[in-house]
Structure formats: structure tokens, C-alpha cells
Amino acid sequence: MAGFHVMADARGMHVQPTVRRITSADLLDALRLGADDFWAKPSHYVFLCLIYPIVGLILTRWTSGSNAIQLIYPLMSGFALVGPFAAIGLYEISRRRELGMNTDWRHALDVRRSPALPAIAAIGIMLLALFLLWLYTAQAIYTGLFGDQPPASIGAFIREVLTTSKGWTLILLGNAAGFVFAVVVLATTVIAFPLLLDRDVGAVSAIETSARAVMANPLQMALWGLIVAVLLVIGSIPLFAGLAVVMPILGHATWHLYRRVVEPERAQQIRRPM
């Protein structure tokens, strides 16, 4: 169709929004505003995020039933890789609230009418591919250390991981690999989806702008990544149920982080043909 475009904007141009430098106070302010958005109509936002505890429980049960206990932790931590895409409805609610528009939960689905939907889908597919690659990497690390034999039980697996040299090697290598994946996702998508909802700039510009935001604010973005990781761990502890609160707050906060990092559209931008 004529309006279908992914890599560039609707005019085939590559837009480079202006990136600001931020401080740690901006991160705290984004979290505060994200919490404000959540508490404004919490029942709506919790509804959006119930998928997290549900999917978490299903995946945990599936891996246990398939005798793939070693993948439970990678699956749990992998939520952080797909979270930026899964929270897109929350960005839309924050955007609408900022503009004084109706914020009924059904409007979270208005994303499907966004002109940037193809670009949003493209980056979402990229995150899904990274998530699957992370699972493959985690399984490869486990197999390299323990062989093809799956753990006999959760208890036996925990004992082997915590009391043997192979187990500690698994912890170190697994977390190091997970850190690399998390950095890649943070650098490429930290504000990509809010940007695409706000402006139809194309997937390339959204990813590039996220990367420039991280390079301009390395310490602040590293702190943001740490905040996200800590809150996701806290939310995952009670059988993923805490994610029904943590995820919407982080989702809304990400929209406000975007507002602080990227200059408004009226500011001067650089455009060049793709």
C-alpha cells in the first residue's frame, strides 16, 4: 500500500531528532511522572500488563514440564528484552494523557492505526529475534558446561548451580551474556518506540536516535538500565505478579524519559534522503 514504509519516514527521508543531555534528576522525574500516570487510572494499566504474570507462569510451567528447568531464569530475565515493545500501549496512554485526550484503556490499542506501525513492528521483530537468540545462547552455555542431560529437578539444579564450580561458571557466563544483550536492547530501543508513536521517523532513525541518546548520556542511561533491571527483578519475585505494577510504571516512565531526552518536533532537525 502507498503509505507502507519501514526504514524511513513517509517521504523517504532520514530524520535526526535533536538529543539532549539529561541528569539523574530527570530519571527520577520520569519515574515520578510514570507513577502518576499509573495511579491516575490504575485499573486500566494493570489490565494492560496482566499478560506478564500470566505468560510468566505459563512459560515456567512449560519449561518445567519439558524438563528444561535451566531456561526458567533466561525466560524471566528475557522479559527485559521484549519489554520495550510489549509496553507500547502504555506509551500511547501517557501520550494521550499528556495531550489531554481520553485515556480509557481501549485507546492503548490505537497504536494499530499509527502511520509508524510498520516501523514499530520491524523493531518489535528485532527484539523478538534478540530474545530467541538470548535463549539459544543461554542453552548453549548450559550445554557446554553440563552436557545435553537436563536437570533432574529444580532442587537438584539449584544445588548444582550454587555448590559446584560449573554452576558458578554458568552464573558468571550467563549473566555476562545477558548483560551484552541488555546493553544492545538499551542502546537501540531505549526511546525508539515512544519516538515512533510521537513522530513517524522510520525504524532506522528511531534506532539511531536511541543510540545517540545513550552516547550523549552514558552514565544516566546506564543508571536507567540498572533501575529497570532492579525493578523487574523485584516485580518477578512474587511469581511475576509484581510486574503488573512495575511494568506499567516503567512503561509510562519511558515515555517521560523520551520527552526529556529528545527535543520537540518543532526544534530543528536534519533530514537526508535514504
Residue pairs with C-beta under 8 A, 6 or more apart in sequence:
3 10
3 115
4 118
5 12
5 118
5 119
5 202
6 118
6 119
6 122
6 202
6 203
7 119
7 202
7 203
7 204
7 274
8 14
8 202
8 204
8 205
8 274
9 15
9 199
9 200
9 201
9 202
9 205
10 115
10 200
12 273
12 274
13 271
13 272
13 273
13 274
14 202
14 204
14 205
14 271
14 272
14 273
14 274
15 199
15 201
15 202
15 205
15 269
15 270
15 271
16 205
16 208
16 209
16 212
16 269
16 270
16 271
17 195
17 199
17 201
17 205
17 209
17 262
17 263
17 265
17 267
17 269
18 262
18 263
18 267
18 268
18 269
19 209
19 212
19 213
19 216
19 261
19 262
19 263
20 216
20 260
20 261
20 262
20 263
21 216
21 217
22 217
22 220
22 260
22 261
23 220
24 220
24 223
26 220
26 257
26 260
27 220
27 223
27 224
27 227
27 257
29 256
29 260
30 253
30 254
30 256
30 257
30 260
31 227
31 249
31 253
33 252
33 253
33 256
34 94
34 248
34 249
34 250
34 251
34 252
34 253
34 254
34 255
34 256
35 249
35 252
35 253
36 252
37 45
37 90
37 93
37 94
37 97
37 248
37 252
37 255
38 45
38 245
38 248
38 249
38 252
40 97
40 103
41 103
41 105
42 248
44 93
44 103
44 104
44 105
44 108
45 90
45 93
45 105
45 248
45 252
46 244
46 245
46 248
47 105
48 89
48 90
48 93
48 105
48 108
48 248
49 90
49 243
49 244
49 245
49 247
49 248
49 251
50 244
51 86
52 79
52 86
52 240
52 243
52 244
52 247
53 239
53 240
53 241
53 243
53 244
56 75
56 76
56 79
56 236
56 239
56 240
56 243
57 239
57 240
59 72
59 75
60 72
60 75
60 76
63 69
63 71
63 72
63 75
64 72
64 154
67 150
67 151
68 150
69 150
69 151
69 153
69 154
69 157
70 138
70 139
70 142
70 146
70 150
70 151
70 157
71 135
71 138
71 139
73 138
73 174
74 134
74 135
74 138
74 139
74 174
74 178
75 135
76 236
76 240
77 178
78 131
78 134
78 135
79 232
79 236
79 243
80 182
80 185
80 228
80 229
80 232
81 127
81 130
81 131
81 134
81 181
81 182
81 185
82 127
82 128
82 131
83 228
83 232
83 247
83 250
83 251
84 127
84 185
84 189
84 190
84 192
84 193
84 254
85 120
85 123
85 124
85 127
85 128
85 189
85 193
86 247
87 193
87 247
87 248
87 250
87 251
87 254
88 111
88 120
88 124
88 193
88 197
89 108
89 109
89 111
89 251
90 108
90 247
90 248
90 251
90 252
90 254
90 255
91 193
91 194
91 197
91 251
91 252
91 254
91 255
91 258
92 107
92 108
92 110
92 111
92 197
93 103
93 105
93 107
93 108
93 252
94 251
94 252
94 255
94 256
95 194
95 197
95 198
95 255
96 102
96 103
96 107
97 103
98 255
98 259
101 107
111 117
111 120
111 197
114 120
114 196
114 197
114 200
115 200
116 196
116 197
116 199
116 200
116 201
116 202
119 196
119 200
119 201
119 202
119 203
119 206
120 193
120 196
120 197
122 203
123 188
123 189
123 192
123 193
123 196
123 203
123 206
123 207
126 188
127 185
127 189
130 181
130 184
130 185
133 181
134 177
134 178
134 181
137 177
137 181
138 174
138 177
138 178
141 170
141 173
141 174
141 177
142 170
142 174
145 166
145 169
145 170
145 173
146 160
146 166
146 170
151 157
151 160
160 166
160 167
161 167
161 168
161 170
161 171
162 168
182 225
182 229
183 225
186 214
186 221
186 224
186 225
187 210
187 211
187 214
188 207
188 210
188 211
189 206
189 207
189 210
190 210
190 213
190 214
190 221
190 224
190 254
190 257
191 209
191 210
191 213
191 254
191 257
191 258
191 261
191 262
192 203
192 206
192 207
192 209
192 210
193 206
193 254
194 254
194 255
194 257
194 258
194 259
195 201
195 205
195 206
195 209
195 210
195 258
195 262
196 203
196 206
198 258
198 265
199 265
201 209
202 274
204 274
209 262
213 221
213 261
213 262
214 221
217 261
224 257
228 250
231 246
231 249
231 250
232 243
232 246
232 250
234 242
234 246
235 241
235 242
235 243
235 244
235 245
235 246
235 247
236 242
236 243
